[in-house]
Amino acid sequence: MALSWKARRRWALFALLVALPLYIIVALNLIVLFDRPHFLIEIVIYVGLGILWAFPLKRIFRGISQPDPDAPPKG
């Protein structure tokens, strides 16, 4: 079942305002949970986690900046 354009916009907003800050908090706490690694390793971990969140959400964000394709034409 494909999500509608409006549903994808709502999920994208939820992901950016709620899920992404929670993901950042969890990522920071996971690093602190263990002994703090070397500076360069820590940067690699943060960059990897920073890229990792985008892959599952890629389909939600695709096309949401475009006008609603199902909206009736204005005129």
CHARMM-style PDB file with segment names, atoms N, HN, CA, C and O in Angstrom:
ATOM      1  N   MET     1       0.847  -1.174   0.000  1.00  0.00      PROA
ATOM      2  CA  MET     1       0.000   0.000   0.000  1.00  0.00      PROA
ATOM      3  C   MET     1       0.897   1.243   0.000  1.00  0.00      PROA
ATOM      4  O   MET     1       1.692   1.440   0.919  1.00  0.00      PROA
ATOM      5  N   ALA     2       0.768   2.055  -1.004  1.00  0.00      PROA
ATOM      6  HN  ALA     2       0.122   1.896  -1.751  1.00  0.00      PROA
ATOM      7  CA  ALA     2       1.579   3.263  -1.128  1.00  0.00      PROA
ATOM      8  C   ALA     2       0.973   4.395  -0.300  1.00  0.00      PROA
ATOM      9  O   ALA     2      -0.248   4.517  -0.196  1.00  0.00      PROA
ATOM     10  N   LEU     3       1.826   5.203   0.274  1.00  0.00      PROA
ATOM     11  HN  LEU     3       2.817   5.103   0.189  1.00  0.00      PROA
ATOM     12  CA  LEU     3       1.364   6.354   1.042  1.00  0.00      PROA
ATOM     13  C   LEU     3       0.974   7.483   0.102  1.00  0.00      PROA
ATOM     14  O   LEU     3       1.587   7.675  -0.948  1.00  0.00      PROA
ATOM     15  N   SER     4      -0.036   8.215   0.485  1.00  0.00      PROA
ATOM     16  HN  SER     4      -0.534   8.059   1.338  1.00  0.00      PROA
ATOM     17  CA  SER     4      -0.427   9.374  -0.308  1.00  0.00      PROA
ATOM     18  C   SER     4       0.585  10.489  -0.111  1.00  0.00      PROA
ATOM     19  O   SER     4       1.416  10.441   0.796  1.00  0.00      PROA
ATOM     20  N   TRP     5       0.504  11.481  -0.965  1.00  0.00      PROA
ATOM     21  HN  TRP     5      -0.171  11.520  -1.702  1.00  0.00      PROA
ATOM     22  CA  TRP     5       1.422  12.617  -0.885  1.00  0.00      PROA
ATOM     23  C   TRP     5       1.272  13.324   0.461  1.00  0.00      PROA
ATOM     24  O   TRP     5       2.263  13.703   1.085  1.00  0.00      PROA
ATOM     25  N   LYS     6       0.036  13.497   0.899  1.00  0.00      PROA
ATOM     26  HN  LYS     6      -0.769  13.190   0.393  1.00  0.00      PROA
ATOM     27  CA  LYS     6      -0.220  14.194   2.167  1.00  0.00      PROA
ATOM     28  C   LYS     6       0.309  13.383   3.354  1.00  0.00      PROA
ATOM     29  O   LYS     6       0.856  13.949   4.300  1.00  0.00      PROA
ATOM     30  N   ALA     7       0.147  12.073   3.303  1.00  0.00      PROA
ATOM     31  HN  ALA     7      -0.298  11.613   2.534  1.00  0.00      PROA
ATOM     32  CA  ALA     7       0.649  11.220   4.387  1.00  0.00      PROA
ATOM     33  C   ALA     7       2.171  11.239   4.427  1.00  0.00      PROA
ATOM     34  O   ALA     7       2.760  11.270   5.508  1.00  0.00      PROA
ATOM     35  N   ARG     8       2.818  11.222   3.259  1.00  0.00      PROA
ATOM     36  HN  ARG     8       2.339  11.198   2.381  1.00  0.00      PROA
ATOM     37  CA  ARG     8       4.276  11.292   3.229  1.00  0.00      PROA
ATOM     38  C   ARG     8       4.767  12.614   3.791  1.00  0.00      PROA
ATOM     39  O   ARG     8       5.781  12.644   4.489  1.00  0.00      PROA
ATOM     40  N   ARG     9       4.074  13.708   3.506  1.00  0.00      PROA
ATOM     41  HN  ARG     9       3.250  13.684   2.939  1.00  0.00      PROA
ATOM     42  CA  ARG     9       4.463  15.010   4.077  1.00  0.00      PROA
ATOM     43  C   ARG     9       4.352  15.003   5.594  1.00  0.00      PROA
ATOM     44  O   ARG     9       5.221  15.528   6.290  1.00  0.00      PROA
ATOM     45  N   ARG    10       3.288  14.411   6.098  1.00  0.00      PROA
ATOM     46  HN  ARG    10       2.582  13.984   5.532  1.00  0.00      PROA
ATOM     47  CA  ARG    10       3.111  14.342   7.561  1.00  0.00      PROA
ATOM     48  C   ARG    10       4.187  13.475   8.204  1.00  0.00      PROA
ATOM     49  O   ARG    10       4.742  13.845   9.238  1.00  0.00      PROA
ATOM     50  N   TRP    11       4.488  12.317   7.597  1.00  0.00      PROA
ATOM     51  HN  TRP    11       4.037  12.017   6.757  1.00  0.00      PROA
ATOM     52  CA  TRP    11       5.520  11.449   8.145  1.00  0.00      PROA
ATOM     53  C   TRP    11       6.896  12.092   8.061  1.00  0.00      PROA
ATOM     54  O   TRP    11       7.719  11.908   8.959  1.00  0.00      PROA
ATOM     55  N   ALA    12       7.156  12.836   7.006  1.00  0.00      PROA
ATOM     56  HN  ALA    12       6.488  12.986   6.277  1.00  0.00      PROA
ATOM     57  CA  ALA    12       8.437  13.529   6.874  1.00  0.00      PROA
ATOM     58  C   ALA    12       8.578  14.591   7.962  1.00  0.00      PROA
ATOM     59  O   ALA    12       9.648  14.741   8.551  1.00  0.00      PROA
ATOM     60  N   LEU    13       7.512  15.317   8.225  1.00  0.00      PROA
ATOM     61  HN  LEU    13       6.643  15.196   7.747  1.00  0.00      PROA
ATOM     62  CA  LEU    13       7.543  16.318   9.291  1.00  0.00      PROA
ATOM     63  C   LEU    13       7.767  15.656  10.644  1.00  0.00      PROA
ATOM     64  O   LEU    13       8.552  16.147  11.455  1.00  0.00      PROA
ATOM     65  N   PHE    14       7.080  14.543  10.889  1.00  0.00      PROA
ATOM     66  HN  PHE    14       6.442  14.144  10.231  1.00  0.00      PROA
ATOM     67  CA  PHE    14       7.266  13.797  12.130  1.00  0.00      PROA
ATOM     68  C   PHE    14       8.713  13.305  12.256  1.00  0.00      PROA
ATOM     69  O   PHE    14       9.314  13.386  13.327  1.00  0.00      PROA
ATOM     70  N   ALA    15       9.255  12.802  11.162  1.00  0.00      PROA
ATOM     71  HN  ALA    15       8.767  12.736  10.292  1.00  0.00      PROA
ATOM     72  CA  ALA    15      10.622  12.283  11.187  1.00  0.00      PROA
ATOM     73  C   ALA    15      11.628  13.384  11.509  1.00  0.00      PROA
ATOM     74  O   ALA    15      12.567  13.164  12.274  1.00  0.00      PROA
ATOM     75  N   LEU    16      11.434  14.557  10.932  1.00  0.00      PROA
ATOM     76  HN  LEU    16      10.671  14.735  10.311  1.00  0.00      PROA
ATOM     77  CA  LEU    16      12.391  15.647  11.155  1.00  0.00      PROA
ATOM     78  C   LEU    16      12.251  16.291  12.530  1.00  0.00      PROA
ATOM     79  O   LEU    16      13.249  16.697  13.125  1.00  0.00      PROA
ATOM     80  N   LEU    17      11.031  16.389  13.040  1.00  0.00      PROA
ATOM     81  HN  LEU    17      10.220  16.059  12.556  1.00  0.00      PROA
ATOM     82  CA  LEU    17      10.816  17.096  14.302  1.00  0.00      PROA
ATOM     83  C   LEU    17      10.852  16.213  15.540  1.00  0.00      PROA
ATOM     84  O   LEU    17      11.142  16.698  16.634  1.00  0.00      PROA
ATOM     85  N   VAL    18      10.559  14.919  15.384  1.00  0.00      PROA
ATOM     86  HN  VAL    18      10.323  14.526  14.496  1.00  0.00      PROA
ATOM     87  CA  VAL    18      10.491  14.039  16.549  1.00  0.00      PROA
ATOM     88  C   VAL    18      11.526  12.915  16.462  1.00  0.00      PROA
ATOM     89  O   VAL    18      12.345  12.749  17.366  1.00  0.00      PROA
ATOM     90  N   ALA    19      11.486  12.153  15.384  1.00  0.00      PROA
ATOM     91  HN  ALA    19      10.821  12.287  14.649  1.00  0.00      PROA
ATOM     92  CA  ALA    19      12.323  10.956  15.298  1.00  0.00      PROA
ATOM     93  C   ALA    19      13.806  11.284  15.169  1.00  0.00      PROA
ATOM     94  O   ALA    19      14.632  10.632  15.808  1.00  0.00      PROA
ATOM     95  N   LEU    20      14.157  12.263  14.371  1.00  0.00      PROA
ATOM     96  HN  LEU    20      13.486  12.793  13.853  1.00  0.00      PROA
ATOM     97  CA  LEU    20      15.573  12.591  14.186  1.00  0.00      PROA
ATOM     98  C   LEU    20      16.224  13.111  15.473  1.00  0.00      PROA
ATOM     99  O   LEU    20      17.331  12.676  15.788  1.00  0.00      PROA
ATOM    100  N   PRO    21      15.598  14.017  16.230  1.00  0.00      PROA
ATOM    101  CA  PRO    21      16.215  14.400  17.514  1.00  0.00      PROA
ATOM    102  C   PRO    21      16.350  13.227  18.485  1.00  0.00      PROA
ATOM    103  O   PRO    21      17.338  13.137  19.214  1.00  0.00      PROA
ATOM    104  N   LEU    22      15.365  12.329  18.497  1.00  0.00      PROA
ATOM    105  HN  LEU    22      14.563  12.402  17.904  1.00  0.00      PROA
ATOM    106  CA  LEU    22      15.483  11.143  19.351  1.00  0.00      PROA
ATOM    107  C   LEU    22      16.627  10.247  18.889  1.00  0.00      PROA
ATOM    108  O   LEU    22      17.351   9.689  19.713  1.00  0.00      PROA
ATOM    109  N   TYR    23      16.791  10.109  17.584  1.00  0.00      PROA
ATOM    110  HN  TYR    23      16.203  10.562  16.915  1.00  0.00      PROA
ATOM    111  CA  TYR    23      17.884   9.318  17.027  1.00  0.00      PROA
ATOM    112  C   TYR    23      19.235   9.911  17.428  1.00  0.00      PROA
ATOM    113  O   TYR    23      20.167   9.175  17.751  1.00  0.00      PROA
ATOM    114  N   ILE    24      19.339  11.223  17.407  1.00  0.00      PROA
ATOM    115  HN  ILE    24      18.582  11.821  17.145  1.00  0.00      PROA
ATOM    116  CA  ILE    24      20.582  11.890  17.800  1.00  0.00      PROA
ATOM    117  C   ILE    24      20.885  11.641  19.272  1.00  0.00      PROA
ATOM    118  O   ILE    24      22.029  11.361  19.632  1.00  0.00      PROA
ATOM    119  N   ILE    25      19.886  11.738  20.111  1.00  0.00      PROA
ATOM    120  HN  ILE    25      18.957  11.965  19.819  1.00  0.00      PROA
ATOM    121  CA  ILE    25      20.068  11.507  21.548  1.00  0.00      PROA
ATOM    122  C   ILE    25      20.505  10.071  21.808  1.00  0.00      PROA
ATOM    123  O   ILE    25      21.400   9.832  22.619  1.00  0.00      PROA
ATOM    124  N   VAL    26      19.879   9.112  21.125  1.00  0.00      PROA
ATOM    125  HN  VAL    26      19.152   9.306  20.466  1.00  0.00      PROA
ATOM    126  CA  VAL    26      20.248   7.706  21.301  1.00  0.00      PROA
ATOM    127  C   VAL    26      21.672   7.465  20.803  1.00  0.00      PROA
ATOM    128  O   VAL    26      22.440   6.756  21.453  1.00  0.00      PROA
ATOM    129  N   ALA    27      22.029   8.044  19.663  1.00  0.00      PROA
ATOM    130  HN  ALA    27      21.405   8.620  19.135  1.00  0.00      PROA
ATOM    131  CA  ALA    27      23.382   7.860  19.124  1.00  0.00      PROA
ATOM    132  C   ALA    27      24.425   8.421  20.084  1.00  0.00      PROA
ATOM    133  O   ALA    27      25.453   7.785  20.316  1.00  0.00      PROA
ATOM    134  N   LEU    28      24.180   9.592  20.640  1.00  0.00      PROA
ATOM    135  HN  LEU    28      23.345  10.109  20.453  1.00  0.00      PROA
ATOM    136  CA  LEU    28      25.128  10.187  21.592  1.00  0.00      PROA
ATOM    137  C   LEU    28      25.255   9.339  22.847  1.00  0.00      PROA
ATOM    138  O   LEU    28      26.353   9.151  23.371  1.00  0.00      PROA
ATOM    139  N   ASN    29      24.129   8.828  23.325  1.00  0.00      PROA
ATOM    140  HN  ASN    29      23.237   8.980  22.899  1.00  0.00      PROA
ATOM    141  CA  ASN    29      24.166   8.010  24.539  1.00  0.00      PROA
ATOM    142  C   ASN    29      24.847   6.665  24.306  1.00  0.00      PROA
ATOM    143  O   ASN    29      25.463   6.121  25.223  1.00  0.00      PROA
ATOM    144  N   LEU    30      24.747   6.124  23.099  1.00  0.00      PROA
ATOM    145  HN  LEU    30      24.247   6.567  22.354  1.00  0.00      PROA
ATOM    146  CA  LEU    30      25.438   4.863  22.814  1.00  0.00      PROA
ATOM    147  C   LEU    30      26.946   5.051  22.814  1.00  0.00      PROA
ATOM    148  O   LEU    30      27.676   4.173  23.272  1.00  0.00      PROA
ATOM    149  N   ILE    31      27.417   6.169  22.312  1.00  0.00      PROA
ATOM    150  HN  ILE    31      26.824   6.882  21.940  1.00  0.00      PROA
ATOM    151  CA  ILE    31      28.859   6.437  22.307  1.00  0.00      PROA
ATOM    152  C   ILE    31      29.362   6.638  23.738  1.00  0.00      PROA
ATOM    153  O   ILE    31      30.435   6.151  24.094  1.00  0.00      PROA
ATOM    154  N   VAL    32      28.600   7.342  24.543  1.00  0.00      PROA
ATOM    155  HN  VAL    32      27.728   7.738  24.253  1.00  0.00      PROA
ATOM    156  CA  VAL    32      29.009   7.618  25.917  1.00  0.00      PROA
ATOM    157  C   VAL    32      28.912   6.363  26.785  1.00  0.00      PROA
ATOM    158  O   VAL    32      29.612   6.247  27.791  1.00  0.00      PROA
ATOM    159  N   LEU    33      28.053   5.431  26.400  1.00  0.00      PROA
ATOM    160  HN  LEU    33      27.484   5.525  25.583  1.00  0.00      PROA
ATOM    161  CA  LEU    33      27.868   4.201  27.166  1.00  0.00      PROA
ATOM    162  C   LEU    33      29.163   3.408  27.274  1.00  0.00      PROA
ATOM    163  O   LEU    33      29.459   2.830  28.320  1.00  0.00      PROA
ATOM    164  N   PHE    34      29.922   3.381  26.208  1.00  0.00      PROA
ATOM    165  HN  PHE    34      29.681   3.851  25.358  1.00  0.00      PROA
ATOM    166  CA  PHE    34      31.219   2.710  26.196  1.00  0.00      PROA
ATOM    167  C   PHE    34      32.303   3.746  26.497  1.00  0.00      PROA
ATOM    168  O   PHE    34      32.034   4.947  26.535  1.00  0.00      PROA
ATOM    169  N   ASP    35      33.518   3.270  26.709  1.00  0.00      PROA
ATOM    170  HN  ASP    35      33.737   2.295  26.679  1.00  0.00      PROA
ATOM    171  CA  ASP    35      34.614   4.220  26.864  1.00  0.00      PROA
ATOM    172  C   ASP    35      34.731   5.039  25.595  1.00  0.00      PROA
ATOM    173  O   ASP    35      34.602   4.516  24.488  1.00  0.00      PROA
ATOM    174  N   ARG    36      34.971   6.300  25.764  1.00  0.00      PROA
ATOM    175  HN  ARG    36      35.076   6.724  26.664  1.00  0.00      PROA
ATOM    176  CA  ARG    36      35.036   7.190  24.605  1.00  0.00      PROA
ATOM    177  C   ARG    36      36.180   6.782  23.690  1.00  0.00      PROA
ATOM    178  O   ARG    36      37.331   6.731  24.121  1.00  0.00      PROA
ATOM    179  N   PRO    37      35.865   6.484  22.404  1.00  0.00      PROA
ATOM    180  CA  PRO    37      36.929   6.044  21.484  1.00  0.00      PROA
ATOM    181  C   PRO    37      37.831   7.206  21.075  1.00  0.00      PROA
ATOM    182  O   PRO    37      37.593   8.358  21.439  1.00  0.00      PROA
ATOM    183  N   HSD    38      38.859   6.879  20.318  1.00  0.00      PROA
ATOM    184  HN  HSD    38      39.052   5.943  20.023  1.00  0.00      PROA
ATOM    185  CA  HSD    38      39.767   7.885  19.787  1.00  0.00      PROA
ATOM    186  C   HSD    38      38.968   8.897  18.967  1.00  0.00      PROA
ATOM    187  O   HSD    38      37.925   8.565  18.404  1.00  0.00      PROA
ATOM    188  N   PHE    39      39.460  10.117  18.905  1.00  0.00      PROA
ATOM    189  HN  PHE    39      40.307  10.387  19.362  1.00  0.00      PROA
ATOM    190  CA  PHE    39      38.760  11.220  18.248  1.00  0.00      PROA
ATOM    191  C   PHE    39      38.370  10.893  16.803  1.00  0.00      PROA
ATOM    192  O   PHE    39      37.232  11.140  16.402  1.00  0.00      PROA
ATOM    193  N   LEU    40      39.289  10.349  16.030  1.00  0.00      PROA
ATOM    194  HN  LEU    40      40.213  10.148  16.356  1.00  0.00      PROA
ATOM    195  CA  LEU    40      39.003  10.046  14.620  1.00  0.00      PROA
ATOM    196  C   LEU    40      37.965   8.930  14.475  1.00  0.00      PROA
ATOM    197  O   LEU    40      37.110   8.987  13.591  1.00  0.00      PROA
ATOM    198  N   ILE    41      38.039   7.931  15.328  1.00  0.00      PROA
ATOM    199  HN  ILE    41      38.734   7.884  16.046  1.00  0.00      PROA
ATOM    200  CA  ILE    41      37.049   6.852  15.294  1.00  0.00      PROA
ATOM    201  C   ILE    41      35.676   7.391  15.669  1.00  0.00      PROA
ATOM    202  O   ILE    41      34.666   6.998  15.086  1.00  0.00      PROA
ATOM    203  N   GLU    42      35.644   8.285  16.638  1.00  0.00      PROA
ATOM    204  HN  GLU    42      36.464   8.605  17.112  1.00  0.00      PROA
ATOM    205  CA  GLU    42      34.384   8.889  17.057  1.00  0.00      PROA
ATOM    206  C   GLU    42      33.755   9.696  15.917  1.00  0.00      PROA
ATOM    207  O   GLU    42      32.541   9.649  15.722  1.00  0.00      PROA
ATOM    208  N   ILE    43      34.568  10.428  15.173  1.00  0.00      PROA
ATOM    209  HN  ILE    43      35.554  10.467  15.332  1.00  0.00      PROA
ATOM    210  CA  ILE    43      34.042  11.189  14.037  1.00  0.00      PROA
ATOM    211  C   ILE    43      33.497  10.263  12.967  1.00  0.00      PROA
ATOM    212  O   ILE    43      32.448  10.540  12.386  1.00  0.00      PROA
ATOM    213  N   VAL    44      34.196   9.162  12.696  1.00  0.00      PROA
ATOM    214  HN  VAL    44      35.049   8.937  13.167  1.00  0.00      PROA
ATOM    215  CA  VAL    44      33.721   8.196  11.701  1.00  0.00      PROA
ATOM    216  C   VAL    44      32.374   7.605  12.135  1.00  0.00      PROA
ATOM    217  O   VAL    44      31.480   7.424  11.307  1.00  0.00      PROA
ATOM    218  N   ILE    45      32.230   7.307  13.416  1.00  0.00      PROA
ATOM    219  HN  ILE    45      32.955   7.454  14.089  1.00  0.00      PROA
ATOM    220  CA  ILE    45      30.965   6.768  13.934  1.00  0.00      PROA
ATOM    221  C   ILE    45      29.843   7.785  13.750  1.00  0.00      PROA
ATOM    222  O   ILE    45      28.761   7.428  13.286  1.00  0.00      PROA
ATOM    223  N   TYR    46      30.083   9.041  14.105  1.00  0.00      PROA
ATOM    224  HN  TYR    46      30.962   9.332  14.483  1.00  0.00      PROA
ATOM    225  CA  TYR    46      29.049  10.061  13.976  1.00  0.00      PROA
ATOM    226  C   TYR    46      28.673  10.327  12.517  1.00  0.00      PROA
ATOM    227  O   TYR    46      27.500  10.521  12.200  1.00  0.00      PROA
ATOM    228  N   VAL    47      29.662  10.335  11.640  1.00  0.00      PROA
ATOM    229  HN  VAL    47      30.615  10.178  11.897  1.00  0.00      PROA
ATOM    230  CA  VAL    47      29.361  10.532  10.213  1.00  0.00      PROA
ATOM    231  C   VAL    47      28.554   9.343   9.687  1.00  0.00      PROA
ATOM    232  O   VAL    47      27.587   9.523   8.946  1.00  0.00      PROA
ATOM    233  N   GLY    48      28.950   8.143  10.069  1.00  0.00      PROA
ATOM    234  HN  GLY    48      29.735   7.997  10.671  1.00  0.00      PROA
ATOM    235  CA  GLY    48      28.207   6.946   9.646  1.00  0.00      PROA
ATOM    236  C   GLY    48      26.773   6.958  10.144  1.00  0.00      PROA
ATOM    237  O   GLY    48      25.848   6.655   9.391  1.00  0.00      PROA
ATOM    238  N   LEU    49      26.586   7.304  11.401  1.00  0.00      PROA
ATOM    239  HN  LEU    49      27.338   7.550  12.014  1.00  0.00      PROA
ATOM    240  CA  LEU    49      25.224   7.376  11.946  1.00  0.00      PROA
ATOM    241  C   LEU    49      24.439   8.526  11.332  1.00  0.00      PROA
ATOM    242  O   LEU    49      23.219   8.446  11.189  1.00  0.00      PROA
ATOM    243  N   GLY    50      25.138   9.595  10.970  1.00  0.00      PROA
ATOM    244  HN  GLY    50      26.130   9.660  11.086  1.00  0.00      PROA
ATOM    245  CA  GLY    50      24.472  10.727  10.327  1.00  0.00      PROA
ATOM    246  C   GLY    50      23.961  10.394   8.940  1.00  0.00      PROA
ATOM    247  O   GLY    50      22.946  10.938   8.505  1.00  0.00      PROA
ATOM    248  N   ILE    51      24.645   9.516   8.249  1.00  0.00      PROA
ATOM    249  HN  ILE    51      25.469   9.074   8.602  1.00  0.00      PROA
ATOM    250  CA  ILE    51      24.200   9.092   6.921  1.00  0.00      PROA
ATOM    251  C   ILE    51      23.174   7.960   7.025  1.00  0.00      PROA
ATOM    252  O   ILE    51      22.254   7.876   6.212  1.00  0.00      PROA
ATOM    253  N   LEU    52      23.334   7.104   8.011  1.00  0.00      PROA
ATOM    254  HN  LEU    52      24.082   7.172   8.671  1.00  0.00      PROA
ATOM    255  CA  LEU    52      22.497   5.915   8.153  1.00  0.00      PROA
ATOM    256  C   LEU    52      21.011   6.221   8.316  1.00  0.00      PROA
ATOM    257  O   LEU    52      20.175   5.462   7.825  1.00  0.00      PROA
ATOM    258  N   TRP    53      20.666   7.310   8.991  1.00  0.00      PROA
ATOM    259  HN  TRP    53      21.345   7.926   9.389  1.00  0.00      PROA
ATOM    260  CA  TRP    53      19.253   7.590   9.235  1.00  0.00      PROA
ATOM    261  C   TRP    53      18.500   7.915   7.949  1.00  0.00      PROA
ATOM    262  O   TRP    53      17.287   7.719   7.881  1.00  0.00      PROA
ATOM    263  N   ALA    54      19.191   8.401   6.946  1.00  0.00      PROA
ATOM    264  HN  ALA    54      20.177   8.561   7.002  1.00  0.00      PROA
ATOM    265  CA  ALA    54      18.520   8.851   5.727  1.00  0.00      PROA
ATOM    266  C   ALA    54      18.043   7.704   4.847  1.00  0.00      PROA
ATOM    267  O   ALA    54      17.040   7.849   4.149  1.00  0.00      PROA
ATOM    268  N   PHE    55      18.733   6.571   4.860  1.00  0.00      PROA
ATOM    269  HN  PHE    55      19.549   6.453   5.427  1.00  0.00      PROA
ATOM    270  CA  PHE    55      18.374   5.480   3.951  1.00  0.00      PROA
ATOM    271  C   PHE    55      16.968   4.924   4.174  1.00  0.00      PROA
ATOM    272  O   PHE    55      16.243   4.756   3.194  1.00  0.00      PROA
ATOM    273  N   PRO    56      16.540   4.629   5.401  1.00  0.00      PROA
ATOM    274  CA  PRO    56      15.180   4.114   5.560  1.00  0.00      PROA
ATOM    275  C   PRO    56      14.100   5.170   5.273  1.00  0.00      PROA
ATOM    276  O   PRO    56      12.968   4.819   4.941  1.00  0.00      PROA
ATOM    277  N   LEU    57      14.442   6.445   5.399  1.00  0.00      PROA
ATOM    278  HN  LEU    57      15.362   6.730   5.669  1.00  0.00      PROA
ATOM    279  CA  LEU    57      13.447   7.504   5.220  1.00  0.00      PROA
ATOM    280  C   LEU    57      13.465   8.113   3.823  1.00  0.00      PROA
ATOM    281  O   LEU    57      12.728   9.061   3.552  1.00  0.00      PROA
ATOM    282  N   LYS    58      14.288   7.585   2.947  1.00  0.00      PROA
ATOM    283  HN  LYS    58      14.886   6.815   3.166  1.00  0.00      PROA
ATOM    284  CA  LYS    58      14.442   8.159   1.612  1.00  0.00      PROA
ATOM    285  C   LYS    58      13.126   8.169   0.836  1.00  0.00      PROA
ATOM    286  O   LYS    58      12.827   9.150   0.156  1.00  0.00      PROA
ATOM    287  N   ARG    59      12.346   7.116   0.920  1.00  0.00      PROA
ATOM    288  HN  ARG    59      12.589   6.319   1.472  1.00  0.00      PROA
ATOM    289  CA  ARG    59      11.081   7.057   0.179  1.00  0.00      PROA
ATOM    290  C   ARG    59      10.059   8.058   0.713  1.00  0.00      PROA
ATOM    291  O   ARG    59       9.226   8.553  -0.046  1.00  0.00      PROA
ATOM    292  N   ILE    60      10.113   8.357   2.001  1.00  0.00      PROA
ATOM    293  HN  ILE    60      10.790   7.955   2.617  1.00  0.00      PROA
ATOM    294  CA  ILE    60       9.169   9.320   2.570  1.00  0.00      PROA
ATOM    295  C   ILE    60       9.478  10.726   2.068  1.00  0.00      PROA
ATOM    296  O   ILE    60       8.562  11.488   1.759  1.00  0.00      PROA
ATOM    297  N   PHE    61      10.759  11.073   1.984  1.00  0.00      PROA
ATOM    298  HN  PHE    61      11.503  10.454   2.235  1.00  0.00      PROA
ATOM    299  CA  PHE    61      11.141  12.425   1.604  1.00  0.00      PROA
ATOM    300  C   PHE    61      11.101  12.678   0.100  1.00  0.00      PROA
ATOM    301  O   PHE    61      11.131  13.832  -0.327  1.00  0.00      PROA
ATOM    302  N   ARG    62      11.034  11.638  -0.697  1.00  0.00      PROA
ATOM    303  HN  ARG    62      11.009  10.701  -0.350  1.00  0.00      PROA
ATOM    304  CA  ARG    62      11.073  11.804  -2.150  1.00  0.00      PROA
ATOM    305  C   ARG    62       9.787  12.473  -2.648  1.00  0.00      PROA
ATOM    306  O   ARG    62       8.690  11.937  -2.489  1.00  0.00      PROA
ATOM    307  N   GLY    63       9.945  13.645  -3.247  1.00  0.00      PROA
ATOM    308  HN  GLY    63      10.836  14.081  -3.375  1.00  0.00      PROA
ATOM    309  CA  GLY    63       8.834  14.322  -3.904  1.00  0.00      PROA
ATOM    310  C   GLY    63       7.924  15.152  -3.027  1.00  0.00      PROA
ATOM    311  O   GLY    63       6.918  15.664  -3.519  1.00  0.00      PROA
ATOM    312  N   ILE    64       8.228  15.310  -1.752  1.00  0.00      PROA
ATOM    313  HN  ILE    64       9.045  14.894  -1.352  1.00  0.00      PROA
ATOM    314  CA  ILE    64       7.306  16.063  -0.903  1.00  0.00      PROA
ATOM    315  C   ILE    64       7.407  17.567  -1.114  1.00  0.00      PROA
ATOM    316  O   ILE    64       6.520  18.309  -0.694  1.00  0.00      PROA
ATOM    317  N   SER    65       8.460  18.020  -1.750  1.00  0.00      PROA
ATOM    318  HN  SER    65       9.181  17.417  -2.092  1.00  0.00      PROA
ATOM    319  CA  SER    65       8.575  19.457  -2.008  1.00  0.00      PROA
ATOM    320  C   SER    65       7.810  19.863  -3.270  1.00  0.00      PROA
ATOM    321  O   SER    65       7.649  21.053  -3.543  1.00  0.00      PROA
ATOM    322  N   GLN    66       7.347  18.896  -4.024  1.00  0.00      PROA
ATOM    323  HN  GLN    66       7.478  17.930  -3.803  1.00  0.00      PROA
ATOM    324  CA  GLN    66       6.584  19.169  -5.242  1.00  0.00      PROA
ATOM    325  C   GLN    66       5.120  19.426  -4.884  1.00  0.00      PROA
ATOM    326  O   GLN    66       4.668  19.019  -3.814  1.00  0.00      PROA
ATOM    327  N   PRO    67       4.376  20.094  -5.765  1.00  0.00      PROA
ATOM    328  CA  PRO    67       2.935  20.262  -5.520  1.00  0.00      PROA
ATOM    329  C   PRO    67       2.240  18.912  -5.487  1.00  0.00      PROA
ATOM    330  O   PRO    67       2.725  17.933  -6.054  1.00  0.00      PROA
ATOM    331  N   ASP    68       1.105  18.874  -4.819  1.00  0.00      PROA
ATOM    332  HN  ASP    68       0.711  19.669  -4.359  1.00  0.00      PROA
ATOM    333  CA  ASP    68       0.333  17.640  -4.700  1.00  0.00      PROA
ATOM    334  C   ASP    68      -0.117  17.170  -6.086  1.00  0.00      PROA
ATOM    335  O   ASP    68      -0.853  17.885  -6.767  1.00  0.00      PROA
ATOM    336  N   PRO    69       0.314  15.980  -6.509  1.00  0.00      PROA
ATOM    337  CA  PRO    69      -0.052  15.514  -7.846  1.00  0.00      PROA
ATOM    338  C   PRO    69      -1.526  15.128  -7.957  1.00  0.00      PROA
ATOM    339  O   PRO    69      -2.063  15.063  -9.063  1.00  0.00      PROA
ATOM    340  N   ASP    70      -2.189  14.871  -6.822  1.00  0.00      PROA
ATOM    341  HN  ASP    70      -1.753  14.925  -5.923  1.00  0.00      PROA
ATOM    342  CA  ASP    70      -3.594  14.469  -6.846  1.00  0.00      PROA
ATOM    343  C   ASP    70      -4.542  15.644  -6.665  1.00  0.00      PROA
ATOM    344  O   ASP    70      -5.757  15.463  -6.731  1.00  0.00      PROA
ATOM    345  N   ALA    71      -4.025  16.823  -6.442  1.00  0.00      PROA
ATOM    346  HN  ALA    71      -3.038  16.969  -6.388  1.00  0.00      PROA
ATOM    347  CA  ALA    71      -4.875  18.015  -6.240  1.00  0.00      PROA
ATOM    348  C   ALA    71      -5.542  18.410  -7.555  1.00  0.00      PROA
ATOM    349  O   ALA    71      -4.960  18.251  -8.628  1.00  0.00      PROA
ATOM    350  N   PRO    72      -6.762  18.924  -7.463  1.00  0.00      PROA
ATOM    351  CA  PRO    72      -7.406  19.397  -8.679  1.00  0.00      PROA
ATOM    352  C   PRO    72      -6.658  20.602  -9.238  1.00  0.00      PROA
ATOM    353  O   PRO    72      -6.138  21.413  -8.471  1.00  0.00      PROA
ATOM    354  N   PRO    73      -6.596  20.733 -10.568  1.00  0.00      PROA
ATOM    355  CA  PRO    73      -5.852  21.858 -11.144  1.00  0.00      PROA
ATOM    356  C   PRO    73      -6.499  23.183 -10.801  1.00  0.00      PROA
ATOM    357  O   PRO    73      -7.724  23.301 -10.765  1.00  0.00      PROA
ATOM    358  N   LYS    74      -5.653  24.194 -10.546  1.00  0.00      PROA
ATOM    359  HN  LYS    74      -4.658  24.098 -10.575  1.00  0.00      PROA
ATOM    360  CA  LYS    74      -6.152  25.531 -10.233  1.00  0.00      PROA
ATOM    361  C   LYS    74      -6.474  26.238 -11.546  1.00  0.00      PROA
ATOM    362  O   LYS    74      -5.775  26.085 -12.547  1.00  0.00      PROA
ATOM    363  N   GLY    75      -7.544  27.007 -11.510  1.00  0.00      PROA
ATOM    364  HN  GLY    75      -8.112  27.131 -10.696  1.00  0.00      PROA
ATOM    365  CA  GLY    75      -7.815  27.733 -12.729  1.00  0.00      PROA
ATOM    366  C   GLY    75      -9.170  28.170 -12.885  1.00  0.00      PROA
ATOM    367  OT1 GLY    75      -9.504  28.797 -13.891  1.00  0.00      PROA
TER     368      GLY     75
END
